[in-house]
Amino acid sequence: FGIKLTVALMPPFWDDRIINKEIESSLVALPKNATQRQFKDDLSRRFDMNNIRHVKVDDILQATNVSGGLSVKKDYQISAPFFANVSLVMTFKKDFEQSTMK
């Protein structure tokens, strides 16, 4: 049971860790006056390079321009089959501020 649970949970949590890292890297790399579309295009390329293909940037992120750069809200759910007709639903949320990134 424990092994099955680990196998079901590990990939989504690993992918979310990579998604967080790429959001932060993109916010650091882009200039403070970057548009939302530039950010999302850059992030889409980063997702492709890291083989994150089960989620799309436009579906999981909301970016807004604020003083000091972009503000990004990540919010999405993933459902993973567990056994028989039982699925696990995982929710991932995090906020990012370009002004606080170095």
C-alpha positions as CSV (number, residue, x, y, z in Angstrom):
1,F,0.0,0.0,0.0
2,G,2.8,2.4,0.9
3,I,4.8,1.7,-2.2
4,K,1.6,2.3,-4.4
5,L,1.0,5.6,-2.6
6,T,4.6,6.7,-3.1
7,V,4.5,5.8,-6.8
8,A,1.2,7.7,-7.3
9,L,2.3,10.8,-5.4
10,M,6.0,11.3,-6.4
11,P,5.7,12.4,-10.0
12,P,3.2,15.3,-9.5
13,F,5.1,16.6,-6.5
14,W,8.4,16.4,-8.4
15,D,6.9,18.2,-11.4
16,D,5.5,20.9,-9.1
17,R,9.0,21.4,-7.6
18,I,10.4,21.9,-11.2
19,I,7.5,24.3,-12.1
20,N,8.2,26.4,-9.0
21,K,11.9,26.5,-9.9
22,E,11.2,27.5,-13.5
23,I,8.8,30.2,-12.5
24,E,11.4,31.7,-10.2
25,S,14.1,31.4,-12.8
26,S,12.0,33.1,-15.4
27,L,11.1,36.0,-13.1
28,V,14.8,36.5,-12.4
29,A,15.8,36.3,-16.0
30,L,13.2,38.7,-17.4
31,P,13.4,42.5,-17.0
32,K,11.1,44.1,-14.5
33,N,9.1,45.7,-17.4
34,A,8.4,42.4,-19.1
35,T,4.8,41.7,-20.2
36,Q,2.7,38.9,-19.1
37,R,2.8,37.3,-22.5
38,Q,6.7,37.5,-22.6
39,F,6.7,35.7,-19.2
40,K,4.3,33.0,-20.2
41,D,6.1,32.4,-23.5
42,D,9.4,32.1,-21.7
43,L,7.9,29.8,-19.1
44,S,6.3,27.6,-21.8
45,R,9.7,27.1,-23.4
46,R,11.1,26.2,-20.0
47,F,8.3,23.7,-19.4
48,D,9.0,22.0,-22.8
49,M,12.7,21.8,-22.0
50,N,11.9,20.1,-18.6
51,N,9.3,17.7,-20.1
52,I,6.4,19.3,-18.2
53,R,3.7,18.6,-20.7
54,H,0.7,17.6,-18.6
55,V,0.0,21.2,-17.6
56,K,-0.2,24.4,-19.7
57,V,1.1,27.7,-18.5
58,D,-2.2,29.5,-19.3
59,D,-4.2,26.9,-17.4
60,I,-2.2,27.0,-14.1
61,L,-0.9,30.6,-13.9
62,Q,-2.3,34.1,-13.5
63,A,0.2,36.8,-14.0
64,T,-0.4,40.5,-13.4
65,N,1.8,43.6,-13.7
66,V,2.4,45.4,-10.4
67,S,4.9,48.0,-9.4
68,G,8.3,46.3,-9.3
69,G,7.5,43.6,-11.9
70,L,5.2,40.8,-12.3
71,S,3.0,39.1,-9.7
72,V,2.3,35.4,-10.4
73,K,-0.3,33.1,-8.8
74,K,0.0,29.4,-9.5
75,D,-3.1,27.3,-8.8
76,Y,-3.9,23.9,-10.2
77,Q,-5.0,20.4,-9.4
78,I,-3.9,17.0,-10.6
79,S,-5.8,13.8,-10.2
80,A,-3.8,10.5,-10.1
81,P,-5.4,7.1,-10.2
82,F,-4.7,5.1,-7.1
83,F,-6.6,1.8,-7.3
84,A,-9.8,0.6,-8.8
85,N,-12.0,3.7,-9.0
86,V,-10.2,5.6,-6.3
87,S,-8.2,8.7,-7.4
88,L,-6.0,11.1,-5.5
89,V,-6.5,14.8,-6.0
90,M,-3.5,17.0,-5.4
91,T,-3.8,20.8,-5.2
92,F,-0.8,23.1,-5.8
93,K,-0.9,26.8,-5.0
94,K,1.9,29.3,-4.6
95,D,2.4,33.1,-5.2
96,F,5.5,34.7,-6.7
97,E,6.6,38.3,-6.8
98,Q,9.2,39.4,-9.3
99,S,10.2,42.3,-7.0
100,T,11.4,39.9,-4.3
101,M,13.4,37.7,-6.7
102,K,17.1,38.3,-7.1
